[in-house]
Amino acid sequence: MKYFVAAVAACIIAVITPIPVVAEAAGTPHIVVSGDVWLSDAEGVRLFMLPNTYYARINNLDENYYYVTFNGVSGKVNKNEVSTVGYHTQATGTLRDLTIAEEYSEFTAINLKTSPDLGAENAVAVPVTATVTFIGTYPTSSGMWYYVKYEQFYGYIRAERTETPEMIIPDFVPEPEPDTETSAPPSENEEDEGVLSALESRELQIIIIVGLAIPAIAIVVLLFRPRAGKREKYYED
């Protein structure tokens, strides 16, 4: 019976012990692109150049790199090449549709390359009537390449083989980050909902504690109540 009492007491302690709550960060940090900043894959191979003045959300980090996503492509950037900011609004990307230049309409398809080199392997053949999604630029000594997506395939295409070889990416002008000190306080409804939620949770705890405590106290009283008329007996030789 004593073991049962101990178990009940343990349940009470478990109920009244507060459960830790993990608070979510107020803002999500982003890298700020300034100058020539490359997005590389996990092995460090360059994928494309991030556009100047743009932001990219940080997903993770280690000692040397920030792991970010831009235009739906995840990769890493060198920490020494960027700065960071606590930014709350989703930064605008540079995704846009491109078509194959008219001068290549006599062909059936144009091959996307696995790297920005005419001698590289083909990633996929794109019909000249199809549309590809521009993701980023890859400047080389022999000319500009675009990193693009066609269906589920990614690859590189020479800029002059698309409809806009002189595509200009406008500077990104972010909205100012909200001032937490001057931001509007929560509405009365939001405050009331928070208070009610807290009260309901506390009331439920009290009900459970009382429900467990009453039988536990009753059992303790029954176990340790002295029995009337009981006399002490001693063993004698």
C-alpha positions, 0 to 999 in steps of 0.5 A, spaced: 500 500 500 505 504 501 508 503 494 501 506 491 502 512 496 508 513 493 506 513 486 500 517 487 505 522 490 510 522 484 504 523 479 502 529 483 509 532 483 509 531 475 503 535 474 505 541 478 512 541 475 512 546 469 513 544 462 519 548 459 516 552 453 521 553 447 520 560 444 521 562 437 525 567 435 522 574 433 526 574 426 529 570 421 537 572 419 538 573 412 545 574 408 546 581 405 549 580 398 554 585 396 559 584 390 561 578 387 558 572 392 557 565 389 552 560 391 556 553 392 553 546 393 555 542 398 561 540 395 563 547 394 562 547 386 559 554 384 552 554 382 551 561 380 552 568 382 547 571 387 545 578 385 547 584 388 543 588 394 539 581 394 537 577 401 537 570 402 535 566 408 539 563 412 537 555 414 543 553 417 551 555 419 557 552 421 564 555 422 565 557 415 559 557 411 552 560 411 547 555 408 541 559 404 536 558 399 535 563 393 530 562 388 528 555 390 536 553 390 539 551 396 547 552 397 552 555 401 556 562 401 562 563 405 561 567 411 567 572 410 563 574 403 557 577 406 554 580 412 547 578 416 541 582 418 535 580 422 530 581 416 522 579 417 519 580 410 520 575 405 526 578 400 524 578 392 527 573 388 529 573 381 525 568 378 523 569 371 521 565 364 526 565 358 524 562 351 530 560 346 532 566 342 529 566 335 535 565 331 535 557 334 528 556 332 530 552 326 533 547 331 529 541 335 532 543 341 537 546 345 542 542 350 542 545 357 549 543 360 551 540 367 557 546 367 558 553 364 562 550 358 560 548 351 564 541 352 560 539 358 555 533 359 548 535 357 543 535 363 537 535 358 535 537 351 530 543 351 525 544 345 526 550 342 519 552 343 519 551 351 520 555 356 526 555 362 526 558 368 532 563 370 535 562 377 542 566 376 548 568 372 554 565 371 559 570 368 565 566 365 571 569 361 568 566 354 561 570 356 555 569 360 551 563 362 545 562 365 543 557 371 536 555 369 531 550 370 527 546 365 521 541 368 525 537 374 532 538 371 537 544 372 543 546 367 546 552 364 545 555 357 549 561 354 545 567 355 545 569 347 541 563 346 535 566 350 530 571 348 534 576 353 541 576 353 542 583 356 537 581 362 538 586 367 536 584 374 534 591 378 537 592 385 533 589 391 530 595 395 528 591 402 522 594 406 525 597 413 525 592 419 519 593 424 521 597 430 520 593 436 520 598 441 515 602 437 511 597 434 503 597 436 502 593 442 497 587 441 490 588 441 485 587 447 482 581 444 489 578 443 491 579 450 484 576 453 485 570 449 492 569 452 490 570 459 484 566 458 488 560 455 493 561 461 487 561 466 484 555 463 491 551 463 492 553 470 485 551 472 486 544 469 492 543 473 489 545 479 483 540 478 488 534 477 492 536 483 486 536 487 483 530 484 489 526 486 491 529 492 484 527 496 485 520 495 492 520 496 491 524 503 485 519 505 490 513 504 495 516 508 490 517 514 488 510 513 495 507 513 498 511 519 491 512 523 493 508 530 488 503 531 484 503 538 485 498 543 491 495 540 496 493 546 504 493 545 506 485 545 513 483 547 517 477 546 519 473 552 523 467 553 
